[in-house]
Amino acid sequence: MDLKRWWRIWFGLVAGFCFALLDIFPMMLMNFPNRTVAISAAFASRFAIGFLIPQVTLPMPAWARGLLVALLISTPDAIITGSYQPIYTTGVLGGVLIGALTGWLERRKQHVLEPV
């Protein structure tokens, strides 16, 4: 097995885990109803954003792929909670950052990124 082909999976796992932890940290310091459920849902949503961005290949810049994935995954949470501004802000910032990092890795490791 050629592990060089797995860089997107590994990067997605790391990016998703780090993004999720950064997003839930402020929530850990707050008290609100259904705290455990809210923190678990936020972790899952942010992990999905970080994991999926490196896996997506669309004909657009990597930061735009990150923005699109972040908006698509954040929208249901924003609608359900009614907290549009904080959910979209953290989702978009994280999505664009992870997308930009993915693009940087794609350019840096061009020889590794041949389609499987």
matplotlib code that plots the C-alpha trace (Angstrom):
import matplotlib.pyplot as plt

x = [0.0, 1.4, 0.8, 1.5, -2.0, -3.5, -2.3, -5.8, -7.3, -4.6, -4.7, -8.5, -8.5, -6.0, -7.6, -11.1, -10.0, -8.1, -10.9, -13.5, -11.4, -10.9, -14.6, -15.8, -13.3, -15.2, -18.4, -16.8, -16.6, -20.3, -23.3, -26.5, -29.2, -28.4, -24.7, -23.4, -25.6, -24.6, -20.9, -21.2, -23.1, -20.6, -17.7, -19.3, -20.1, -16.7, -14.9, -16.9, -15.9, -12.2, -12.3, -14.3, -12.5, -9.3, -11.4, -13.4, -12.1, -14.0, -12.9, -12.4, -9.7, -9.1, -10.2, -13.5, -14.0, -13.4, -15.9, -18.5, -18.1, -18.3, -21.4, -23.1, -22.3, -23.0, -26.4, -28.5, -26.9, -27.6, -31.2, -31.9, -30.3, -31.1, -27.6, -26.5, -23.7, -21.5, -22.0, -21.4, -18.4, -16.5, -17.5, -16.4, -13.2, -12.2, -13.4, -11.4, -8.3, -8.4, -9.2, -6.2, -3.9, -5.2, -4.4, -0.9, -0.3, -1.6, 0.8, 3.7, 3.2, 2.1, 3.9, 2.0, -1.4, -1.9, -5.5, -5.7]
y = [0.0, 3.4, 5.7, 8.8, 8.3, 8.6, 12.1, 13.6, 11.2, 11.9, 15.6, 15.5, 13.6, 16.0, 19.2, 18.0, 17.1, 20.3, 22.5, 20.7, 21.1, 24.8, 25.3, 23.6, 25.0, 28.3, 26.2, 24.3, 27.5, 28.4, 27.1, 26.6, 24.0, 20.7, 21.5, 18.0, 17.6, 21.0, 20.4, 16.9, 18.3, 21.2, 18.7, 16.4, 19.3, 20.9, 17.6, 16.9, 20.3, 19.7, 16.1, 16.6, 19.7, 17.8, 15.0, 17.3, 17.9, 20.6, 22.9, 25.9, 27.3, 25.2, 28.1, 28.2, 24.5, 25.0, 27.9, 25.8, 22.7, 24.9, 26.6, 23.4, 21.7, 24.7, 25.6, 22.9, 23.8, 27.5, 26.9, 24.6, 26.8, 30.1, 31.2, 32.1, 34.6, 32.5, 29.2, 30.7, 32.8, 29.9, 27.6, 29.9, 31.0, 27.4, 26.2, 28.8, 28.2, 24.4, 24.9, 27.2, 24.8, 22.0, 24.0, 24.8, 21.1, 20.3, 22.7, 21.7, 17.9, 18.0, 14.7, 12.9, 14.1, 12.1, 10.7, 7.2]
z = [0.0, -1.0, 2.0, -0.2, -1.6, 1.8, 2.6, 2.1, 4.6, 7.2, 6.7, 6.8, 10.1, 11.7, 10.3, 11.4, 14.9, 15.4, 14.0, 16.1, 19.3, 18.6, 18.0, 21.1, 23.5, 24.1, 24.5, 27.4, 29.4, 29.0, 30.8, 28.7, 28.4, 26.6, 26.9, 26.2, 23.1, 21.7, 22.2, 20.6, 17.6, 17.2, 17.4, 14.8, 12.4, 12.6, 12.3, 9.1, 7.7, 8.4, 7.1, 3.9, 2.5, 1.5, 0.0, -2.3, -5.8, -7.7, -10.5, -8.2, -5.9, -2.8, -0.5, -2.4, -1.9, 1.8, 1.8, -0.1, 2.2, 5.3, 4.2, 3.2, 6.5, 8.7, 7.3, 9.0, 12.4, 11.8, 10.9, 13.8, 16.4, 14.9, 15.7, 12.2, 12.9, 15.2, 13.3, 9.9, 11.1, 12.7, 9.9, 7.1, 8.8, 9.4, 6.0, 4.1, 6.3, 5.8, 2.1, 1.7, 3.6, 1.3, -1.8, -0.4, 0.1, -3.3, -4.9, -2.7, -3.2, -6.9, -7.6, -4.8, -5.9, -9.0, -9.1, -7.7]

ax = plt.figure().add_subplot(projection="3d")
ax.plot(x, y, z, "-o")
ax.set_aspect("equal")
plt.show()
